[in-house]
Structure formats: C-alpha cells, structure tokens
C-alpha cells in the first residue's frame, strides 16, 4: 500500500499522517475568512418584502412564463 510506504519513508505512522491531515482540514475550514457573507449577498435580503402566506411560487412562475412566451 502506498500510504504505508510513504509513512515508512517519513519514519512516521499512518495514524499520525491521518491525524495531521484531519487537523489541517478542520483548521482550514474553521479559520476560513471566506465563510463571511459578502455585502453583495447581504444586499439580496428580503427585508421589507411581504410574501403572502400560502403563496405558490411554482404557480406564479408558470403564470409568468405563460405570459412571457405565449
């Protein structure tokens, strides 16, 4: 197995390599500054938009397409 040969050549164990890999993966995902919501996406907010209860999005889309294409 390639991982065992790699570990042997680095004088370490497969478990240590795996642990380091997971440490790197989890650190990069929690420290990632790109997880913040950009101002552009924040501008898409629906604040102030009143959507009636029971509004059928699919029906509204179908009606809009019918109006546009028929």
C-alpha positions as CSV (number, residue, x, y, z in Angstrom):
1,X,0.0,0.0,0.0
2,X,1.3,3.4,-0.9
3,X,0.3,5.1,2.4
4,X,2.4,2.5,4.3
5,X,5.4,3.1,2.1
6,X,5.0,6.8,2.4
7,X,4.8,6.6,6.2
8,X,7.8,4.3,6.4
9,X,9.8,6.7,4.2
10,X,8.9,9.6,6.5
11,X,9.6,7.5,9.7
12,X,6.0,8.0,11.0
13,X,2.8,6.0,11.2
14,X,-0.3,6.0,9.1
15,X,-2.3,7.1,12.1
16,X,0.0,10.2,12.6
17,X,-0.3,11.1,9.0
18,X,-4.1,10.8,9.2
19,X,-4.3,12.8,12.3
20,X,-2.2,15.6,10.8
21,X,-4.4,15.6,7.7
22,X,-7.6,15.9,9.7
23,X,-6.0,18.7,11.8
24,X,-5.2,20.6,8.6
25,X,-8.6,20.0,7.0
26,X,-10.5,21.1,10.1
27,X,-8.3,24.1,10.9
28,X,-8.7,25.5,7.4
29,X,-12.5,25.1,7.4
30,X,-12.9,26.8,10.8
31,X,-10.4,29.6,10.2
32,X,-11.5,30.4,6.7
33,X,-12.4,34.0,6.5
34,X,-14.4,33.4,3.2
35,X,-17.2,32.0,5.3
36,X,-18.4,35.5,6.0
37,X,-21.4,36.7,3.9
38,X,-20.3,39.2,1.3
39,X,-22.0,42.6,1.1
40,X,-23.4,41.7,-2.3
41,X,-25.2,38.6,-0.9
42,X,-26.4,40.6,2.1
43,X,-28.0,43.1,-0.4
44,X,-30.2,40.2,-1.6
45,X,-32.1,40.3,1.7
46,X,-35.8,40.0,1.6
47,X,-36.3,42.6,4.4
48,X,-39.4,44.6,3.6
49,X,-40.8,42.1,1.0
50,X,-44.2,40.9,2.0
51,X,-44.9,37.5,0.6
52,X,-48.5,36.4,1.4
53,X,-49.0,33.2,3.4
54,X,-49.8,30.3,1.1
55,X,-48.1,32.0,-1.9
56,X,-47.5,29.3,-4.6
57,X,-44.1,30.0,-6.2
58,X,-44.5,27.3,-8.8
59,X,-47.8,28.6,-9.9
60,X,-46.5,32.2,-10.1
61,X,-43.5,31.0,-12.2
62,X,-45.8,29.1,-14.6
63,X,-48.0,32.1,-15.0
64,X,-45.1,34.4,-15.6
65,X,-43.7,32.0,-18.2
66,X,-47.1,31.7,-19.9
67,X,-47.4,35.4,-20.1
68,X,-43.9,35.8,-21.5
69,X,-43.9,33.0,-24.0
70,X,-47.5,32.7,-25.1
